[in-house]
Amino acid sequence: MCLICIEFEKQRMTAKEARRAFSEMVVDLDPDHAKVVKKMLDDAETDADKS
């Protein structure tokens, strides 16, 4: 698990902050994990839009 996942799941980072960090770290992440993180953030933002 990467720092983005850990901090986001502990709610120490908002979806917006996590998205910003992801854009900076994506080149260093495993491509498969990057897909997982992107989906996690997309889902979180979709859920936030529904609220």
C-alpha positions, -999 to +999 in steps of 0.1 A: +000+000+000+013+035-009+013+066+012-017+080-006-037+049+002-027+049+038-034+086+044-066+087+024-080+056+042-072+072+076-090+103+064-059+124+069-061+135+033-091+147+013-099+133-021-086+166-036-053+163-017-050+127-026-056+134-063-029+161-062-004+137-046-014+110-070-006+133-100+029+138-085+036+102-076+019+083-105+052+080-124+067+061-095+038+038-088+034+003-102+009+007-131-015-018-116-015+000-083-019+033-100-052+020-115-064+009-081-056+043-066-073+062-095-104+041-091-104+046-053-102+084-058-128+084-087-152+065-064-146+088-035-153+119-056-184+103-071-197+095-036-189+131-024-208+145-054-239+124-044-239+139-009 
